[in-house]
Amino acid sequence: MRDRPAHFFKQSGVIPYRKRKGSIELMLVSSTSKKRWTIPKGVKELHLTPRHSAAKEALEEAGITGRLSKSSIGSYRYRKWGGTCTVKVYAMEVKKVHKYWQEEFRNREWISRREAMRRIENKHLQRMVKRLPLTV
């Protein structure tokens, strides 16, 4: 395992959602190994704010664009590269799902909040999903 620069451990991501028939659906993406479901997230670009970096990750990993919450709805941590990454998370109301996107090798899927809670392994991220208002 090679060392990573310190800024790699500061990340940002989005919980993508859309309103359907009076409820909220969330989009999850598969990890690069396709073994886990997660949200679009990644290393915060040095030249971008966490919010803008989160939007960039959503486009690259899920092929989606939309309206992000003005401020972070929370953060969570996970282990990677021999350290702990902290992910600042924003809610994103998806306005467009692109047919083609940079990381098309990832699966993406619209699912219910209940199903998202079942698929997401990280307990802190699960809590954020659970706390999302029903009428975001």
C-alpha positions as CSV (number, residue, x, y, z in Angstrom):
1,M,0.0,0.0,0.0
2,R,1.5,3.3,-1.0
3,D,1.2,6.5,1.0
4,R,-1.4,9.1,0.0
5,P,-1.2,12.9,0.5
6,A,-3.0,14.2,3.5
7,H,-5.6,15.9,1.3
8,F,-6.8,12.6,0.0
9,F,-8.4,11.9,3.4
10,K,-10.7,15.0,3.0
11,Q,-13.6,14.0,0.8
12,S,-17.0,15.2,-0.3
13,G,-20.1,13.5,-1.7
14,V,-23.8,13.7,-2.3
15,I,-26.9,11.8,-1.4
16,P,-28.8,12.1,-4.7
17,Y,-32.6,12.1,-4.4
18,R,-35.7,12.7,-6.5
19,K,-39.3,13.1,-5.6
20,R,-41.7,10.4,-6.9
21,K,-45.4,10.0,-6.1
22,G,-45.1,11.8,-2.8
23,S,-42.0,10.0,-1.5
24,I,-38.2,10.2,-2.0
25,E,-36.1,7.9,-4.0
26,L,-32.3,7.8,-3.6
27,M,-29.7,6.9,-6.1
28,L,-26.8,4.7,-5.0
29,V,-23.8,3.7,-7.0
30,S,-21.6,0.6,-6.8
31,S,-18.1,0.8,-5.5
32,T,-15.3,0.3,-8.0
33,S,-15.2,-3.4,-7.1
34,K,-19.0,-3.6,-7.4
35,K,-19.1,-5.3,-4.0
36,R,-20.8,-2.5,-2.1
37,W,-23.4,0.2,-2.6
38,T,-22.5,3.8,-1.6
39,I,-23.1,7.4,-2.6
40,P,-21.1,9.3,-5.2
41,K,-18.0,10.7,-3.3
42,G,-14.3,11.2,-3.6
43,V,-11.3,13.3,-2.8
44,K,-12.0,17.0,-2.4
45,E,-10.3,18.7,-5.3
46,L,-7.8,21.2,-4.0
47,H,-9.0,24.0,-6.3
48,L,-12.7,23.4,-5.5
49,T,-15.0,24.0,-2.5
50,P,-16.3,20.8,-0.8
51,R,-19.7,21.5,-2.3
52,H,-18.4,22.0,-5.9
53,S,-16.2,18.9,-5.5
54,A,-19.2,16.9,-4.4
55,A,-21.1,18.0,-7.6
56,K,-18.1,17.0,-9.7
57,E,-18.0,13.5,-8.1
58,A,-21.8,13.1,-8.7
59,L,-21.3,13.8,-12.4
60,E,-18.2,11.5,-12.7
61,E,-19.4,8.6,-10.6
62,A,-23.2,8.6,-11.3
63,G,-23.7,10.8,-14.3
64,I,-26.1,13.1,-12.5
65,T,-26.4,16.9,-12.1
66,G,-28.8,18.8,-9.9
67,R,-29.3,21.2,-7.1
68,L,-27.1,20.8,-4.0
69,S,-28.0,21.8,-0.5
70,K,-26.3,25.1,0.4
71,S,-24.5,23.5,3.3
72,S,-23.4,20.1,4.3
73,I,-26.0,17.8,5.9
74,G,-23.3,16.0,7.8
75,S,-20.2,13.9,7.5
76,Y,-19.0,10.4,8.1
77,R,-15.7,8.5,8.3
78,Y,-14.4,5.3,6.8
79,R,-11.1,3.5,6.6
80,K,-9.0,3.5,3.4
81,W,-5.4,3.7,2.3
82,G,-4.3,2.9,5.9
83,G,-6.0,6.0,7.3
84,T,-9.4,7.5,7.9
85,C,-11.3,9.5,5.3
86,T,-13.8,12.1,6.3
87,V,-16.6,12.7,3.8
88,K,-18.6,16.0,3.9
89,V,-22.0,15.1,2.5
90,Y,-24.5,17.3,0.6
91,A,-28.1,16.5,-0.4
92,M,-28.6,16.7,-4.2
93,E,-32.0,17.0,-5.9
94,V,-31.2,15.3,-9.2
95,K,-32.4,17.3,-12.2
96,K,-30.7,15.4,-15.0
97,V,-29.5,11.8,-15.3
98,H,-27.0,11.6,-18.2
99,K,-27.1,8.6,-20.5
100,Y,-23.3,8.4,-20.6
101,W,-20.9,9.3,-17.9
102,Q,-17.2,9.0,-17.0
103,E,-17.4,6.0,-14.7
104,E,-19.9,3.9,-16.5
105,F,-18.4,0.8,-15.1
106,R,-20.3,1.7,-11.9
107,N,-23.9,0.5,-11.5
108,R,-26.4,3.2,-10.4
109,E,-29.9,2.6,-9.2
110,W,-32.9,4.5,-7.9
111,I,-34.2,2.9,-4.7
112,S,-36.4,3.6,-1.7
113,R,-34.9,5.0,1.4
114,R,-35.6,1.7,3.2
115,E,-33.7,-0.2,0.5
116,A,-30.8,2.3,0.7
117,M,-30.6,1.8,4.5
118,R,-30.4,-2.0,3.8
119,R,-27.6,-1.7,1.2
120,I,-25.4,0.9,2.8
121,E,-22.9,-0.6,5.2
122,N,-21.5,2.5,6.9
123,K,-23.7,3.2,10.0
124,H,-23.0,6.9,10.0
125,L,-24.1,7.2,6.4
126,Q,-27.2,5.2,7.1
127,R,-28.1,7.7,9.8
128,M,-27.7,10.6,7.4
129,V,-30.0,8.8,4.9
130,K,-32.5,8.1,7.7
131,R,-32.5,11.8,8.8
132,L,-33.1,13.2,5.3
133,P,-36.5,15.0,5.5
134,L,-39.3,13.2,3.7
135,T,-40.0,16.4,1.8
136,V,-36.5,17.5,1.2
